[in-house]
């Protein structure tokens, strides 16, 4: 591995970490994957540090030169398949390191991998929200309402994410949308129900930051309190955004007493 360009290597290792971080991976997993890839190419003195928004990688090569790279990560979504593919690739490199040009192609293929079709995601959102409403004790009419609201919530989330709008603002709008549609539809005789709370709670499950909360716990348990606390704050603010959205509609409709 003496012919390896260390600057290109550290760039590709941070690229792999970026893919994991952008798609919902824990910070300790990012650091572990980067170091594993560098070790695979004979870099013994390597350190990596990751937060939910920054990746820092530093190595010392055979000549004693220090090479560092800092990468800002601003995009955030959830795609566990990409995380799995990068993890598998980093483990394969331990047995058979690829040429850097081939490694870049592999990472590009993972990064360019498209998620499920929007129509499939909307259908899953409908099934998710209606199932949660039933699980919480709602009846079939409540589930139908949630089935209608869920895809709309996900569409709002996908649309706002496309234009990189603030997640808290997205959840305020989403919570308002859910509450407003429920109040409007329950005025119809067919959808007349007293379980407005169950319908709203079931519907907003599309927006609940489950991955962020889980990652906060896992990062904290791994001893990374900085990332754990920042992700916990992210999850808390997301939940507050949903509550503000729902509460504002209830307040202005006169249902808040």
C-alpha positions in Angstrom: 0.0 0.0 0.0 3.0 2.3 -0.4 1.6 3.8 -3.6 -1.6 4.9 -1.9 -2.3 8.7 -2.1 -3.0 9.4 1.6 -4.9 12.6 0.8 -7.2 10.8 -1.6 -7.6 8.0 1.0 -8.6 10.3 3.8 -11.0 12.1 1.5 -12.7 8.8 0.6 -12.8 7.6 4.2 -14.5 10.8 5.2 -16.9 10.4 2.3 -17.9 7.0 3.6 -18.5 8.5 7.0 -20.5 11.3 5.5 -22.9 8.8 3.8 -23.5 7.0 7.1 -24.0 10.3 9.0 -26.3 11.8 6.4 -28.5 8.7 6.4 -29.2 8.3 10.1 -26.1 6.5 11.4 -24.7 7.0 14.9 -21.5 9.1 15.3 -19.6 6.2 16.9 -20.3 4.1 13.8 -19.0 6.9 11.6 -15.8 7.1 13.5 -15.4 3.3 13.6 -16.0 2.9 9.9 -13.5 5.7 9.0 -10.7 4.2 11.1 -11.4 0.7 9.8 -11.0 1.9 6.3 -7.8 3.8 7.0 -6.3 0.8 8.9 -7.2 -1.4 5.9 -4.8 0.6 3.8 -2.0 0.5 6.3 -2.6 3.8 8.1 -1.8 3.0 11.7 -1.9 6.5 13.3 -5.4 7.6 12.4 -8.1 9.4 14.4 -11.6 10.4 13.5 -14.1 12.6 15.3 -17.8 13.0 14.4 -20.7 15.0 15.6 -24.1 15.1 13.9 -22.9 18.0 11.7 -19.1 17.6 11.4 -16.6 14.9 10.5 -12.9 15.4 11.3 -10.2 12.9 10.2 -6.5 13.1 10.9 -3.6 10.8 10.1 0.1 10.6 10.4 1.8 9.0 7.4 5.1 7.1 7.3 7.1 10.3 6.8 5.6 11.9 9.9 3.4 14.3 7.9 0.1 15.1 9.5 -2.9 15.2 7.1 -6.3 16.4 8.4 -9.7 16.9 6.8 -12.8 18.6 8.1 -16.2 17.9 6.4 -19.4 19.8 7.2 -22.5 17.6 7.0 -25.8 19.6 6.6 -28.1 17.1 5.0 -29.9 14.5 7.1 -32.3 11.7 6.2 -32.9 8.1 7.0 -31.7 5.3 4.7 -30.5 2.3 6.7 -29.7 0.4 3.6 -26.9 2.8 2.7 -25.5 2.5 6.2 -25.4 -1.3 5.8 -23.8 -1.1 2.4 -21.0 1.2 3.7 -20.5 -1.0 6.7 -20.2 -4.1 4.5 -17.8 -2.3 2.2 -15.5 -1.2 5.0 -15.3 -4.8 6.3 -14.6 -6.2 2.8 -11.7 -3.7 2.6 -10.0 -5.4 5.6 -9.7 -8.6 3.6 -9.2 -7.1 0.1 -8.3 -3.3 -0.1 -9.5 -1.9 -3.4 -7.8 0.6 -5.6 -8.9 4.1 -4.6 -10.5 4.7 -8.0 -12.6 1.5 -7.5 -13.4 2.5 -3.9 -14.7 5.9 -5.1 -16.9 4.1 -7.6 -18.3 1.8 -4.9 -19.1 4.7 -2.6 -20.7 6.7 -5.5 -22.9 3.8 -6.3 -24.1 3.6 -2.7 -24.6 7.4 -2.5 -26.6 7.4 -5.7 -28.8 4.5 -4.7 -32.4 5.7 -4.9 -34.8 5.2 -2.0 -38.3 3.7 -2.4 -40.6 5.4 -4.8 -42.6 8.3 -3.4 -45.8 6.4 -4.1 -44.5 3.4 -2.0 -43.5 5.8 0.8 -46.9 7.4 0.8 -48.7 4.1 1.0 -46.5 3.0 3.9 -47.2 6.2 5.7 -50.9 5.6 5.3 -50.6 2.0 6.7 -48.3 3.2 9.5 -50.6 6.0 10.7 -53.8 3.9 10.5 -52.1 1.0 12.3 -50.9 3.3 15.2 -54.4 4.7 15.5 -55.9 1.2 15.9 -53.1 0.3 18.3 -53.9 3.3 20.5 -57.5 2.2 20.8 -59.2 3.9 17.8 -61.9 2.3 15.8 -62.1 1.6 12.0 -63.4 5.1 11.2 -60.5 6.6 13.2 -58.1 4.4 11.2 -59.6 5.6 7.9 -59.0 9.2 8.9 -55.4 8.5 9.8 -55.0 6.6 6.6 -56.0 9.8 4.7 -53.9 12.2 6.8 -50.7 10.1 6.9 -49.6 10.4 3.3 -50.3 14.2 3.3 -48.0 14.6 6.3 -45.2 12.6 4.6 -45.7 14.6 1.4 -45.2 17.8 3.4 -42.1 16.4 5.0 -40.6 15.2 1.7 -41.4 18.5 0.0 -39.9 20.7 2.7 -36.8 18.4 2.9 -36.3 18.9 -0.9 -35.9 22.6 -0.3 -33.8 22.2 2.8 -36.3 23.9 5.1 -35.9 23.8 8.8 -37.1 20.5 10.4 -38.8 22.3 13.3 -40.7 24.5 10.9 -41.6 21.4 8.9 -43.0 19.7 12.0 -45.0 22.8 13.1 -46.7 22.8 9.6 -47.1 19.1 9.7 -48.7 19.1 13.2 -51.0 22.0 12.1 -52.0 20.1 9.0 -52.9 16.9 10.9 -55.0 18.8 13.5 -56.7 20.9 10.8 -57.7 18.0 8.6 -58.9 16.0 11.6 -61.2 18.8 12.7 -62.5 19.4 9.2 -63.2 15.7 8.4 -64.8 15.0 11.8 -67.5 17.6 10.9 -68.7 15.2 8.3 -71.4 12.7 9.5 -69.5 9.6 8.3 -66.3 10.6 10.2 -68.0 11.9 13.3 -65.9 10.6 16.2 -64.8 11.5 19.7 -61.4 10.1 19.3 -59.7 13.2 17.8 -56.7 12.8 20.1 -56.1 9.2 19.0 -56.3 10.1 15.3 -53.9 13.0 15.7 -51.4 11.0 17.7 -51.5 8.1 15.3 -51.1 10.5 12.3 -48.1 12.4 13.6 -46.2 9.2 14.1 -44.8 9.9 10.6 -43.1 13.0 12.0 -41.9 11.5 15.4 -38.1 11.5 15.5 -37.6 7.9 16.4 -34.2 7.5 14.7 -32.9 10.7 16.3 -34.0 9.6 19.8 -32.5 6.1 19.3 -29.2 7.5 18.1 -29.1 9.9 21.0 -29.4 6.9 23.4 -26.9 4.8 21.6 -24.3 7.6 21.3 -24.7 8.4 25.0 -24.3 4.7 25.9 -21.1 4.6 23.8 -19.7 7.5 25.8 -20.2 10.2 23.2 -22.1 12.6 25.4 -21.6 15.6 23.0 -23.4 13.9 20.1 -25.9 12.1 22.3 -27.0 15.4 23.9 -27.2 17.2 20.6 -29.3 14.5 19.1 -31.5 14.5 22.2 -32.1 18.2 21.8 -32.9 17.7 18.1 -35.5 15.0 19.0 -36.9 17.3 21.7 -37.2 20.3 19.4 -38.9 18.1 16.8 -41.5 16.9 19.3 -42.0 20.5 20.4 -42.6 21.5 16.8 -45.3 18.9 16.4 -46.9 20.0 19.7 -46.9 23.7 18.7 -48.5 22.9 15.3 -51.3 20.8 16.8 -51.8 23.1 19.8 -52.0 26.2 17.7 -54.9 24.8 15.6 -56.7 23.7 18.7 -56.2 27.1 20.3 -57.5 29.1 17.3 -60.4 26.7 16.8 -61.5 27.1 20.4 -61.0 23.5 21.4 -58.2 24.4 23.8 -59.8 24.9 27.2 
